[in-house]
């Protein structure tokens, strides 16, 4: 578990002992010791002053003006692109960067690059390239400390926005191909960086970084850390909002430094938001009355008296109970825990019992009071001449400065991915093209980037990313309407694992649909309007794949098997290596989709056309138009049958409401297909209980030069809609004669996942080629 501390960490009120009488009793020296110490210090100061005076009398030349020390060398600009490119080519050839393919090899290479870079002192371009390459290689191995060390050296010598590069480097490490468990250091370093950004008032950067870290922690199944990071991101957003609100208060104090309202606003900001106790206390002592001011006054005035110390603890507790700000409440609770812990051992009776109860309540709430673990905000206290607290005019809170523009390319990733792989975007929904990737129904994209499945039958969205290896996938979705299925299809080396949530209106979840190792989880109801988190980890060996499925961070089930034998995927996916989002009779918004490779490669596909296969009659069939519907309302389904004919020319053409929806309820629907074959245009129409063969072949067959006299099964397919599987080998083994009566139930496969599929059989006999189609379960011969 990664320890997450509150804010930039609470600052101990013990830190400002130099502010005279403001020291809290819990850490204050006795009065006599303070007086003794002050008297001794005054005597030392007097003696030192006399010594300096004598020296100046004896050696007056010491008073003469001296030559100023040379100014520190300014940082140099980043070398030009031409210089970087020439050095990079040379460095690549020397270190053979492309050969470092494992995380161990990359870590070793980063160490070598750092050593050579530190020795290269007279060639700024080479030094820059070596350090930057070290940063990138180390990040790609998830060795974040080494990458940050390289940035530190670069920052000391070159002018650029180092914080932005650190953020990008954390991103590189999180996207690296190492297992998610090895990325915990990256999450830890990223958390430290976010707190540093917050101290520098870069709240937006800090919040975004923490949100991203939370996502990766969740992928690693560290749910508690993920939530803590997300909570901290929201807290920083509160700080950012508060920092904008104090501008008016700041301006008021410039002319009216004792204004109680303005001091209250500034005091709360410094103490509760920035955890700067010194400045927070200074302003709150001049603020209007409030439970927080009472706690501050009591702490400042507290002595060693036990009653006063107990009162301080009680006042912090009471203030925390009345505060509505989450960040402020946590600071006050931490102070209450600190004081209750200090006085607990000295209290007796009811007071001791109360202190123990409060300590237990605070610790159960996750409050910490470990002073040593807190990083104080470095604020130099004002000089004071007496024991009277002095509230100085506090300088304005510096607004975030305009950062220099990031160079266009010096820190962009340069390591080439493994062969066949392309750099994946963080958000996969961004690569989806709704014109080409909607394989069933028309999805839509919203302004916030989410993609919406319509309330219709079997909506299917192919994600154009080729996945080869073990991986993790994460998505968030909201079912907005309907009561049926939200689903994902995940590729495995030997098939698919289809995961159906809320199947049959929530009766159960189905893991591994169309496989003999189907897992049912009952019940599995989804609540409409609720945003769910879905996570799956897919690992495979030579024999079996294992898929772990989590819903809202709770294990839903584990499926093991070889994947669906429907090699064309669910409803005609374009590649066996793709994943898909699906919904059935449910309007579903998918908000995000992220992929992490555990090994292997993943690449975003370009525009692809289905691989064409030879047609059973030689010439290609070109689908010109296909529509489905009733007499007055029809939908265009051309692209689906274009893909099918190109990929599976032996399969029949078929459609019904279960696949394309119901464009015109209450009437009989038909599929009408127009195609071109050997220069001639043909059109055929079929109802849902029939299939179409393209091109049309008469029952008496068609003369074909390659057809022999002997009976031969050329191809046999089973399926329906756009889901077909090749059973040619099965047909050739079982069917030995065209006049043999066959019961068309030759396999347990169910590609259409319905009660009845269709068999389509192409065969040669006596110099002709024939095609026949039967309903599953029929008993008929190919030829009467």
C-alpha angles and dihedrals in degrees: 000000000000110000111233118196126202113271118314080335125274116281115229115241083222089073097082101058087135090070093085117225093010091084111121118243091240090071104016122123118233117274093248092052091049092049092046091048092047093049091049091049092050092051091050091050092050093050092048091050092051090049093053091047092054092048092053091051092051097041109031092169087074087073093058119105114270129210108266116251113259112268117251112267111265120237117266127235120259110271117261120270091248092056093045093049094050092049092045092055090052093046093048091054093048099045098031091222094183091063093063097091103149127068090243092052091047093050090051091048091051090054091051092048092051092050093050092044093055090051092050103086106148101051112064094182093053092044091051094048093046093050094044092048089049088053092050097044092047091049090050087057090047088244093140098167090059091046091051091049089057090051091050091056092045091049092053091056110026135053113241141110098281095181092057089051091049090053091049090048092054086052091053091051093050091050093049119116095246116115115277090246089065092056095072091098089054089053091049093049091045090053091053090048092051091054090049090052090050091054088053091052093249091134099156092053091047094049094048092048093051091048090054092047089051090056093053092045089054091051088055089055091246092133096166094054091044091056093045091052091048091048090051091050090054091047090054089051086056090051091050091052091047093049090058092051097055095066092091092046090050092052091048092055091054089070102020108033094176096053103137097207095049091045090051092053094047093042093052091047095051096041104035102028106030095026090226100149098184097054091036093054092044092059098037091056087063095041130104119273116287138140088261093053090049091054092048093048091049092050093048092048097041119120130186088285109124094216092054092049092050089050090054090054092048093049093051089049092050092047091052091051092055100042117098098195112097093211093046093047091055093052092050092046090052090053091048091051090048093054097040089052091052095051101035096090092051098048125089139195119356093354091056091048091051092049092050091049093050092047091051092048093049095048092048087054089057097252116155129199100180100140093189091060095055123095111219120222104244106239119158110226118231120256113262130198100194143015091272111108111245119205108203127205099269115222116245117276103260111243115223107280121233105266120225112259114268112251111257096242119351094103100030114122110272104171108109115234121241116288111288094016130108129197108272119222117239090243115048094191086073092067094052114109109203091201094060107018100055099098094174129019124355114282123196137213121227128213092257091059097255119132121227127213112210124240095259144097120309101334108197129191119187113212106217097223122115110220122195115169140021115323150163125230128196129188139164121212143173123206102215101177139008131039104246143080133346109181148173129201113211124193122233127183092260104032140315138306109214114197117199120191121197094009116184093015094310101317091126149333117250118213116191101012115202092019128110089236095059113161121210122201115191132228107017110163123168124211115228114237094024120118110230130196116220124190131176132181116202120196127168140185130185093285111029145012124226121205121189113198125199128184117194089349094303121114108253097181148306122246123197125186147094097277133251113320089219091108093191092059131230111330097344105310111191097236137019087226095059130095124218141205116220140178132184124201088340134101103226132179116207106203102184140001122194133176130200119188115217090188137339123040141294126194137180111244123233123218106309134188118208114264108259121229131198114274121238089243096043102243118086122253113227115201107216100176139354127182135177130198146066133308095284106024125045135163128219111246097164098122093055094056093041087061094044096050091048094049101032112021091168094058120094125243114246140160141175140158093276091071108026099029125237110297093176114023121211099027135085112267128213138195113228119191128185117193141165121234125175091345095309127107119226131183128196134177129204136177121228093271092056137064132214126227116207117238100028113247121194120236089252091060131237127270110253126180095218094050113105129209094250122081113262134169106229098181139345126193133184125200147070139239104011095325114100135153129201113247096164094124091051092051093048090052098047107030112068102159135035089223094051112115108235130191100221098226099100100147144023090233115120108187096165089047090222135114092262132029129184128248117213116189129188115194142164125228133162095351096311136100119226137185127203133178127198138178114251108264096028118130108218142128123242089239122027 
